[in-house]
Amino acid sequence: MKSDIHFVMKTWSARILLTVTMIMVPVGLFPARGSIQNVSVQHLVSNSASAITVTKTAAQPGEEKSNVSAVVGTSVTLSYPWQKQRTLLTVWNVKLINGTNCYLSYISSKNLSSTNCSENINWLSRPDQEYALLIKPVQIFNEGFYKCSSSIDKGTFIYEYALTVLVPPQMLLTYIHNGTAVCMATAGKPAAQISWGLKGNFSIMSETLHNGTQTIISTYSITTAEENNLTCHISHPAWNNSYVLSLQSGRNGKQSKDSIMTLMYSILGVLLGSILILSFIYLGRLLYGRQKEVDTSKSSETMSRPSIQENEMEPYATFVQRENVIYDSTFDISTAKHFPPGLSIST
């Protein structure tokens, strides 16, 4: 009974708050800028084909304002609305949300330009040809107000851009073994919107990070019947369409990824083992071949030494033999001269 009464009180409180809000917006108690930003966000999601959207707002005479949205990592050009007018002095005053201020100025009579802004904030081209401002690439810290003041023949005019930087979140849908599915959109700016494809018990919590982005975590209590059909829907102003994550595909994808990684590691191990074995075989053959060459050279050298000695002694023996023959012949002739006729040398 108490729980029913508590639920009824919560419902009526929400209705009263919504009614008061709807009354205050037309009256003007809420600033018009917030409502215009919401319109620009819807325009970006449904129709935008680029990363930039611009919404103009009314301002004081001689001053105009526009809301500009750009996705982080892209580029954005802040145009100069009085390009066809003869300009004496043009100044861009930049006031970022982190408290940093800088400027870009150009004096046409002296053809003199100056700036103290960071490198990714600069003129679109030469300031004597184009006064537009280029931010490339867009970073989170580039969010802020960019006011262009121009002195022309008809007076001084001011045009201000309010730049909002969009950061698309990282998405994840996972299953916890206690029967809970968790859908996450991490580090998005602004915070992403998460919904579930099936009606059931779920909770949502958010966390703001140090860089201004937000993480949204939604947990869903699932049953066995819902496990194969559960989907998580994530939408964000940086996207033209919402993303749908399937729990079954996520689980199968994880298993498939694990199987692929296991197969890759196995193949890598086999390749490394094969390369190692082939290296050992190659080194063994190389060392064996060198040792065999050394043994062969040693044996051939040992066998050739006697033949070399015999070849060296053979000419000497022939020479001695010839010398002996010549000596014997000479001796016989000389001896025969001293013997009487009729006598011969007998051995």
Phi, psi and chi 1 to 4 in degrees:
 res  aa     phi    psi   chi1   chi2   chi3   chi4
   1 MET       -  -46.5 -176.4   67.0 -179.4      -
   2 LYS   -62.7  -39.4  -70.2 -177.0  178.6 -179.3
   3 SER   -64.7  -36.5   60.1      -      -      -
   4 ASP   -66.4  -42.1  -65.8  -22.8      -      -
   5 ILE   -63.3  -41.4  -65.1  173.1      -      -
   6 HIS   -62.5  -40.1 -172.8   62.6      -      -
   7 PHE   -65.8  -41.4  176.0   77.3      -      -
   8 VAL   -63.8  -40.3  171.5      -      -      -
   9 MET   -64.9  -42.1  -68.8 -180.0   64.4      -
  10 LYS   -61.2  -41.8  -79.5 -173.2  173.7 -179.0
  11 THR   -64.4  -45.7  -55.8      -      -      -
  12 TRP   -68.0  -34.4  -82.0  102.8      -      -
  13 SER   -64.1  -42.9  -61.5      -      -      -
  14 ALA   -64.1  -39.4      -      -      -      -
  15 ARG   -65.8  -41.0  -69.9 -178.7  178.1  179.5
  16 ILE   -63.4  -43.6  -67.0  170.7      -      -
  17 LEU   -63.2  -40.9 -178.6   58.7      -      -
  18 LEU   -65.3  -40.1  179.3   60.8      -      -
  19 THR   -64.4  -43.5  -56.3      -      -      -
  20 VAL   -63.0  -40.1  171.9      -      -      -
  21 THR   -63.7  -42.9  -56.4      -      -      -
  22 MET   -65.8  -29.6  -63.8  -61.9  -66.0      -
  23 ILE   -76.0  -38.3  -67.0  173.2      -      -
  24 MET   -72.2  -30.7  -67.8  173.5   67.8      -
  25 VAL   -65.9  -48.6  169.7      -      -      -
  26 PRO   -66.0  -33.4  -20.8   32.6      -      -
  27 VAL   -66.5  -31.2  171.0      -      -      -
  28 GLY   106.8   10.9      -      -      -      -
  29 LEU   -71.7  -23.8  -63.5  179.3      -      -
  30 PHE   -99.1  142.5  -76.0  144.7      -      -
  31 PRO   -65.1  143.9   21.2  -31.2      -      -
  32 ALA   -69.0  -19.0      -      -      -      -
  33 ARG   -63.7  -37.8 -178.5 -179.1  169.3 -168.8
  34 GLY   -64.7  -42.7      -      -      -      -
  35 SER   -66.6  -35.4   61.1      -      -      -
  36 ILE   -68.5  -37.9  -69.9  173.7      -      -
  37 GLN   -62.3  -38.1  -75.4 -177.6  -19.0      -
  38 ASN   -64.1  -40.0  -68.2  -22.7      -      -
  39 VAL   -63.5  -41.7  171.6      -      -      -
  40 SER   -65.9  -35.1   69.3      -      -      -
  41 VAL   -66.2  -43.8  166.9      -      -      -
  42 GLN   -62.1  -39.4  -67.0  174.3    3.5      -
  43 HIS   -62.6  -38.6  174.2   70.8      -      -
  44 LEU   -65.8  -42.1  173.8   65.0      -      -
  45 VAL   -68.9  -39.3  172.7      -      -      -
  46 SER   -89.7  -39.1   58.9      -      -      -
  47 ASN  -119.7  -19.4  -59.6  -36.8      -      -
  48 SER   -69.8  132.7  176.4      -      -      -
  49 ALA  -103.5   -3.9      -      -      -      -
  50 SER  -121.9 -172.6   62.3      -      -      -
  51 ALA   -95.9   11.7      -      -      -      -
  52 ILE  -130.0  140.2  -55.0  167.6      -      -
  53 THR  -140.3  142.5 -179.7      -      -      -
  54 VAL  -127.4  134.2  179.1      -      -      -
  55 THR  -130.1  124.5  -56.2      -      -      -
  56 LYS   -88.5  147.4  -68.1 -175.4  178.2 -179.1
  57 THR  -128.9  157.2   62.6      -      -      -
  58 ALA   -76.9  147.5      -      -      -      -
  59 ALA  -145.3 -170.5      -      -      -      -
  60 GLN   -67.4  158.7  -61.4  177.6   -2.4      -
  61 PRO   -58.0  132.7  -24.5   33.3      -      -
  62 GLY    84.1    2.7      -      -      -      -
  63 GLU  -139.2  133.0 -179.1  176.9   -9.2      -
  64 GLU  -128.8  156.6  -63.4 -176.6   20.7      -
  65 LYS  -136.0  151.4  -66.7 -176.1  178.5 -179.4
  66 SER  -143.2  144.2  -65.9      -      -      -
  67 ASN   -99.0  126.6  -64.8  -34.1      -      -
  68 VAL  -122.5  135.4 -178.1      -      -      -
  69 SER  -119.8  138.3  -62.0      -      -      -
  70 ALA  -143.2  143.0      -      -      -      -
  71 VAL   -81.0  138.2  177.9      -      -      -
  72 VAL   -58.2  138.3   66.1      -      -      -
  73 GLY    92.8  -13.7      -      -      -      -
  74 THR   -93.9 -166.9   61.3      -      -      -
  75 SER  -125.0  153.1   61.9      -      -      -
  76 VAL  -139.2  138.6   57.6      -      -      -
  77 THR  -112.4  125.4  -59.8      -      -      -
  78 LEU   -98.2  107.6  -54.6 -179.1      -      -
  79 SER   -74.4  160.3   60.6      -      -      -
  80 TYR  -104.1  115.8  177.8   77.2      -      -
  81 PRO   -77.3  -12.0   26.0  -32.0      -      -
  82 TRP  -115.3   43.1  -48.6  -74.1      -      -
  83 GLN   -63.6  -32.9 -172.7   63.7   39.9      -
  84 LYS   -82.4   -7.9  -64.1 -177.9  179.6 -179.9
  85 GLN   -85.9  151.7  -58.8  -70.0  -26.7      -
  86 ARG   -76.8  114.6 -176.9  175.3  178.8  -88.3
  87 THR  -102.3  133.9  -56.2      -      -      -
  88 LEU   -92.1  -45.7  -56.6  176.1      -      -
  89 LEU  -144.4  132.8  173.0   65.3      -      -
  90 THR  -127.1  128.5  -58.1      -      -      -
  91 VAL  -133.5  128.1  178.9      -      -      -
  92 TRP  -101.8  116.5  -77.3   93.8      -      -
  93 ASN  -103.2  122.2  -71.2  -61.4      -      -
  94 VAL  -111.3  126.7 -178.5      -      -      -
  95 LYS  -126.4  105.1 -175.2  177.6 -179.5 -179.8
  96 LEU   -86.8  159.5  -55.7  178.0      -      -
  97 ILE   -71.3  -17.8   58.1  172.3      -      -
  98 ASN   -84.6    5.5   59.8    5.4      -      -
  99 GLY    94.4   -1.9      -      -      -      -
 100 THR   -83.7  137.8  -56.7      -      -      -
 101 ASN  -122.1  146.1  -61.3  -29.7      -      -
 102 CYS  -155.4  175.3   69.3      -      -      -
 103 TYR  -149.4  159.9   72.9   91.9      -      -
 104 LEU  -133.9  133.0  -63.8   91.2      -      -
 105 SER  -136.4  153.6   64.9      -      -      -
 106 TYR  -146.2  127.0  175.9   71.8      -      -
 107 ILE  -105.8  112.7  -56.9  174.7      -      -
 108 SER   -69.5  -34.9   58.3      -      -      -
 109 SER   -65.3  -29.6   60.0      -      -      -
 110 LYS  -106.4   -2.8  -62.8 -179.0 -179.7 -179.8
 111 ASN    51.0   48.7 -166.0   21.0      -      -
 112 LEU  -121.6  126.6  179.5   63.8      -      -
 113 SER  -124.6  150.5   63.8      -      -      -
 114 SER  -150.5  155.1   61.5      -      -      -
 115 THR  -159.7  153.8 -179.9      -      -      -
 116 ASN  -132.0   20.5   63.0  -12.3      -      -
 117 CYS   -82.1  168.6  -67.0      -      -      -
 118 SER   -69.0  170.0   58.9      -      -      -
 119 GLU   -66.1  -28.1  -66.4 -178.2   -4.5      -
 120 ASN   -85.1    2.0   69.7  -33.3      -      -
 121 ILE  -117.0  111.4  -57.1  176.6      -      -
 122 ASN  -155.6  175.1 -150.1  -26.5      -      -
 123 TRP   -65.2  148.4  -57.1  100.5      -      -
 124 LEU   -63.4  -39.5  178.3   60.9      -      -
 125 SER  -146.2 -145.2   59.8      -      -      -
 126 ARG   -71.0  133.2  -68.4  170.2   47.5 -176.6
 127 PRO   -64.8  -20.7   22.2  -32.5      -      -
 128 ASP   -77.8   -7.5   59.3  -23.0      -      -
 129 GLN  -115.4  -32.2  -61.9  177.6   -4.9      -
 130 GLU  -148.0  128.0  177.6   67.0   53.9      -
 131 TYR   -96.0    0.8  -60.2  134.3      -      -
 132 ALA   -67.3  156.6      -      -      -      -
 133 LEU  -109.4  138.6 -160.3   64.4      -      -
 134 LEU  -118.5  129.4  175.6   64.0      -      -
 135 ILE  -116.2  111.9  -54.5  172.9      -      -
 136 LYS  -152.5  124.3 -178.8 -178.8  179.7 -179.9
 137 PRO   -79.5  157.6   31.3  -34.8      -      -
 138 VAL   -74.2  129.3  175.1      -      -      -
 139 GLN  -116.6  165.8  -57.6  -64.9  -25.3      -
 140 ILE   -60.6  -38.6  -64.2  178.8      -      -
 141 PHE   -72.9   -6.3   60.1   81.6      -      -
 142 ASN   -79.6   -5.3  -68.0  134.7      -      -
 143 GLU   -67.9  133.7 -176.7  168.0  -60.8      -
 144 GLY   161.5 -153.8      -      -      -      -
 145 PHE  -116.4  133.3  -59.0   93.1      -      -
 146 TYR  -122.3  107.9  -63.9   76.1      -      -
 147 LYS  -108.3  124.6 -178.3 -177.7  -68.7 -173.5
 148 CYS  -104.7  120.4  177.7      -      -      -
 149 SER  -112.1  127.0  -57.5      -      -      -
 150 SER  -132.9  130.6 -177.6      -      -      -
 151 SER  -100.5  113.1  -62.8      -      -      -
 152 ILE  -121.6 -176.1   60.1  179.0      -      -
 153 ASP   -62.3  -32.0  -65.9  -23.5      -      -
 154 LYS   -88.3   -1.4  -63.0 -179.6 -179.6 -179.7
 155 GLY   132.1 -164.4      -      -      -      -
 156 THR  -104.7  129.6  -59.5      -      -      -
 157 PHE  -122.4  148.3  -65.8   87.0      -      -
 158 ILE  -128.1  134.5  -61.3  174.4      -      -
 159 TYR  -132.5  126.9 -160.0  100.4      -      -
 160 GLU  -120.7  134.5 -177.3  179.1   87.1      -
 161 TYR  -109.5  134.0  -67.5   92.1      -      -
 162 ALA  -104.6  106.6      -      -      -      -
 163 LEU   -92.7  125.9  176.0   62.7      -      -
 164 THR  -112.4  126.3  -59.2      -      -      -
 165 VAL   -95.8  126.1  178.5      -      -      -
 166 LEU  -100.0  134.2  -54.7  177.0      -      -
 167 VAL  -120.3  111.0 -178.5      -      -      -
 168 PRO   -67.5  138.3   23.1  -31.5      -      -
 169 PRO   -81.5  163.3   31.2  -34.3      -      -
 170 GLN   -89.3  137.4  -60.0  -67.1  -36.5      -
 171 MET  -108.9  147.3  -58.8  173.4  -66.2      -
 172 LEU  -155.8  133.8  174.8   64.5      -      -
 173 LEU  -128.1  122.2  176.3   60.8      -      -
 174 THR  -137.7  165.4 -175.2      -      -      -
 175 TYR  -118.1  130.8  174.1   79.8      -      -
 176 ILE  -103.0  142.6  -57.7  177.4      -      -
 177 HIS   -66.2  -13.6  -64.8  -70.0      -      -
 178 ASN   -85.3   16.0   60.7    0.2      -      -
 179 GLY    86.7   28.7      -      -      -      -
 180 THR  -126.4  133.4  -58.0      -      -      -
 181 ALA  -102.9  139.8      -      -      -      -
 182 VAL  -122.1  123.1  178.4      -      -      -
 183 CYS  -112.6  127.2 -174.2      -      -      -
 184 MET  -127.1  141.6  -60.6  177.4   60.2      -
 185 ALA  -128.4  100.9      -      -      -      -
 186 THR  -100.2  144.5   60.7      -      -      -
 187 ALA    54.8   51.0      -      -      -      -
 188 GLY  -106.5  154.8      -      -      -      -
 189 LYS  -144.7  116.0 -177.1  178.4  178.0  -60.3
 190 PRO   -70.6 -172.3   29.5  -36.0      -      -
 191 ALA   -65.4  140.6      -      -      -      -
 192 ALA   -75.6  162.0      -      -      -      -
 193 GLN  -106.4  127.6  -59.6  -66.0  -36.9      -
 194 ILE  -119.0  134.0  -65.0  179.4      -      -
 195 SER  -140.3  163.2   60.6      -      -      -
 196 TRP  -112.3  147.8  -65.0   92.5      -      -
 197 GLY   -73.5  -21.5      -      -      -      -
 198 LEU  -116.6  148.1  -61.6  176.1      -      -
 199 LYS   -78.4  134.6  -65.4 -178.9  178.6 -179.8
 200 GLY  -179.1 -168.5      -      -      -      -
 201 ASN   -87.5  120.2  -62.9  -35.9      -      -
 202 PHE  -147.6  161.8   65.2   91.1      -      -
 203 SER  -137.4  154.3   61.1      -      -      -
 204 ILE  -129.8  134.9  -63.8  177.8      -      -
 205 MET  -134.5  151.1   60.0  176.6  -65.2      -
 206 SER  -126.7  154.5   63.0      -      -      -
 207 GLU  -141.6  129.6  178.8 -175.7    0.9      -
 208 THR   -94.6  126.8  -58.5      -      -      -
 209 LEU   -89.1  171.5  -55.1 -179.4      -      -
 210 HIS   -66.5  -24.8   67.2  -80.0      -      -
 211 ASN   -91.9    9.7   59.7   -6.2      -      -
 212 GLY    92.3   -7.6      -      -      -      -
 213 THR   -80.8  165.3   59.2      -      -      -
 214 GLN  -129.0  145.2  -73.0 -175.7  -68.6      -
 215 THR  -112.8  127.6  -65.2      -      -      -
 216 ILE  -110.6  128.2  -55.1  -61.9      -      -
 217 ILE  -124.0  124.4  -57.2  174.0      -      -
 218 SER  -121.6  127.5 -179.4      -      -      -
 219 THR  -110.2  140.4   57.0      -      -      -
 220 TYR  -129.8  128.7 -174.5   96.5      -      -
 221 SER   -87.5  115.9  -60.5      -      -      -
 222 ILE  -109.8  159.3   63.5  175.7      -      -
 223 THR  -109.3  173.1   62.1      -      -      -
 224 THR   -62.9  -35.3  -54.7      -      -      -
 225 ALA   -70.6  -30.3      -      -      -      -
 226 GLU   -85.4  -11.9  -61.3  171.8  -22.4      -
 227 GLU   -60.8  -36.8 -174.5  172.0  -15.7      -
 228 ASN   -88.2  -11.0  -64.6  -28.9      -      -
 229 ASN  -115.3    3.0  -60.0  -40.3      -      -
 230 LEU   -78.0  132.0 -173.8   61.2      -      -
 231 THR  -130.8  152.1   56.2      -      -      -
 232 CYS  -119.7  130.2  171.5      -      -      -
 233 HIS  -109.2  125.9  -58.3 -108.3      -      -
 234 ILE  -124.4  127.1  -56.1  177.0      -      -
 235 SER  -124.5  150.0   59.7      -      -      -
 236 HIS  -154.4  146.0 -167.9  -91.9      -      -
 237 PRO   -60.9  -20.7  -23.8   33.0      -      -
 238 ALA   -76.6  -10.5      -      -      -      -
 239 TRP  -110.0  148.4  -57.0  -32.7      -      -
 240 ASN   -77.5  -27.9  -68.2  -26.5      -      -
 241 ASN  -135.1  159.5  -60.0  -58.3      -      -
 242 SER   -78.6  157.8  -60.0      -      -      -
 243 TYR  -106.4  141.7  -77.8   89.5      -      -
 244 VAL  -118.5  121.5  179.5      -      -      -
 245 LEU  -107.9  133.9  -56.5 -178.4      -      -
 246 SER  -103.0  133.4  173.9      -      -      -
 247 LEU   -67.5  -40.6 -179.6   62.8      -      -
 248 GLN   -65.1  -45.0 -174.7   63.5   26.4      -
 249 SER   -65.7  -35.0   62.3      -      -      -
 250 GLY   -65.3  -42.8      -      -      -      -
 251 ARG   -68.1  -44.0  -64.9  177.8   64.9 -173.8
 252 ASN   -63.6  -37.7  -68.2  -19.8      -      -
 253 GLY   -62.8  -39.0      -      -      -      -
 254 LYS   -66.9  -44.2 -175.4  177.5 -176.0  -59.4
 255 GLN   -62.9  -42.5  -65.3  175.0   -1.3      -
 256 SER   -62.7  -40.2  176.1      -      -      -
 257 LYS   -63.9  -42.4 -177.2  177.9  179.8 -179.1
 258 ASP   -63.3  -40.7  -66.2  -20.6      -      -
 259 SER   -64.3  -42.1  -57.9      -      -      -
 260 ILE   -63.7  -42.1  -67.6  173.6      -      -
 261 MET   -64.5  -40.8  -67.0  -59.8  -64.6      -
 262 THR   -62.6  -43.2  -57.0      -      -      -
 263 LEU   -63.9  -40.6  179.4   61.6      -      -
 264 MET   -64.5  -43.1  -70.1  179.3   63.1      -
 265 TYR   -63.9  -37.8  -76.1  129.8      -      -
 266 SER   -64.3  -46.2  -58.7      -      -      -
 267 ILE   -61.6  -41.2  -65.5  173.8      -      -
 268 LEU   -63.5  -39.9 -177.5   60.6      -      -
 269 GLY   -64.3  -41.5      -      -      -      -
 270 VAL   -64.1  -42.3  171.4      -      -      -
 271 LEU   -63.5  -45.3  -71.1  175.4      -      -
 272 LEU   -63.7  -40.7  -68.8  177.1      -      -
 273 GLY   -63.6  -41.1      -      -      -      -
 274 SER   -64.5  -42.2  -58.4      -      -      -
 275 ILE   -63.1  -39.5  -67.8  172.8      -      -
 276 LEU   -65.6  -43.9 -171.0   61.9      -      -
 277 ILE   -64.3  -45.0  -66.7  173.3      -      -
 278 LEU   -63.2  -34.1  -68.3  175.1      -      -
 279 SER   -65.3  -42.7  -60.5      -      -      -
 280 PHE   -64.0  -42.1  -81.2  116.9      -      -
 281 ILE   -62.6  -42.8  -66.0  173.9      -      -
 282 TYR   -64.3  -44.1  175.4   75.9      -      -
 283 LEU   -65.0  -39.5  -69.5  175.5      -      -
 284 GLY   -63.4  -43.6      -      -      -      -
 285 ARG   -65.5  -38.1  -71.2 -175.5  175.2 -178.8
 286 LEU   -64.1  -46.1 -175.8   62.9      -      -
 287 LEU   -66.2  -40.0  -65.6  175.4      -      -
 288 TYR   -64.0  -41.4  176.1   75.4      -      -
 289 GLY   -63.9  -41.2      -      -      -      -
 290 ARG   -65.5  -40.7  -69.8 -174.8  176.6  179.6
 291 GLN   -65.5  -38.3 -175.2   65.4   32.7      -
 292 LYS   -66.0  -37.9 -171.8  175.0 -179.1 -179.4
 293 GLU   -64.9  -40.6  -70.7  178.3   -0.7      -
 294 VAL   -63.8  -44.8  171.3      -      -      -
 295 ASP   -64.0  -41.0  -65.3  -19.5      -      -
 296 THR   -64.3  -41.1  -56.9      -      -      -
 297 SER   -66.2  -37.9   61.0      -      -      -
 298 LYS   -66.0  -44.2  -73.4 -176.4  177.5  179.7
 299 SER   -66.8  -39.8   59.5      -      -      -
 300 SER   -67.2  -33.7   60.6      -      -      -
 301 GLU   -69.2  -38.3 -178.2  179.6   -2.6      -
 302 THR   -67.6  -39.8  -56.1      -      -      -
 303 MET   -71.8  -26.3  -66.0  175.0   62.5      -
 304 SER   -85.0  -15.1   62.8      -      -      -
 305 ARG   -65.4  -47.2  -77.6 -178.6 -179.9  177.6
 306 PRO   -60.9  -42.2  -23.7   33.8      -      -
 307 SER   -63.2  -36.2   60.3      -      -      -
 308 ILE   -63.6  -40.4  -68.7  173.2      -      -
 309 GLN   -66.5  -41.4  -67.9  177.3   -2.3      -
 310 GLU   -64.4  -41.7  -68.0  176.1    0.5      -
 311 ASN   -65.1  -34.6  -67.1  -27.4      -      -
 312 GLU   -72.4  -33.1  -69.5  177.3   -9.4      -
 313 MET   -81.2  -26.0  -66.9  -61.5  -64.4      -
 314 GLU   -61.1  -46.8 -176.2  176.5   -3.6      -
 315 PRO   -61.6  -36.0  -22.4   32.9      -      -
 316 TYR   -66.9  -41.0  177.5   74.2      -      -
 317 ALA   -65.2  -41.8      -      -      -      -
 318 THR   -62.6  -39.4  -54.9      -      -      -
 319 PHE   -64.4  -41.2  173.6   77.3      -      -
 320 VAL   -66.3  -42.2  171.6      -      -      -
 321 GLN   -61.7  -43.2 -176.2  177.2    2.5      -
 322 ARG   -65.2  -37.8  -70.9  179.7  177.9  177.7
 323 GLU   -64.2  -38.8  -72.9  -68.4  -34.9      -
 324 ASN   -65.5  -41.6  -68.8  -25.0      -      -
 325 VAL   -63.1  -44.5  171.7      -      -      -
 326 ILE   -63.3  -40.1  -65.1  171.3      -      -
 327 TYR   -64.5  -43.4  175.8   77.3      -      -
 328 ASP   -63.0  -41.3  -68.3  -21.2      -      -
 329 SER   -65.2  -41.9  -59.4      -      -      -
 330 THR   -66.0  -39.6  -54.3      -      -      -
 331 PHE   -64.4  -41.4  176.3   76.4      -      -
 332 ASP   -63.3  -40.9  -67.1  -21.2      -      -
 333 ILE   -68.0  -43.7  -66.4  172.4      -      -
 334 SER   -68.8  -33.6   60.6      -      -      -
 335 THR   -73.9  -36.3  -53.5      -      -      -
 336 ALA   -65.0  -23.6      -      -      -      -
 337 LYS   -70.9  -26.9  -69.7 -179.4  179.4 -178.9
 338 HIS   -95.6   -4.3  -63.2   85.6      -      -
 339 PHE   -93.0  150.2  -83.7   85.4      -      -
 340 PRO   -65.6  159.9  -17.0   26.3      -      -
 341 PRO   -63.9  144.5  -22.1   32.8      -      -
 342 GLY    91.2  -11.3      -      -      -      -
 343 LEU  -102.7  147.6  -63.3  177.0      -      -
 344 SER  -130.2  163.8   62.1      -      -      -
 345 ILE   -81.1  125.0  -60.3  172.0      -      -
 346 SER  -111.9  147.0   59.7      -      -      -
 347 THR   -99.3      -   56.5      -      -      -
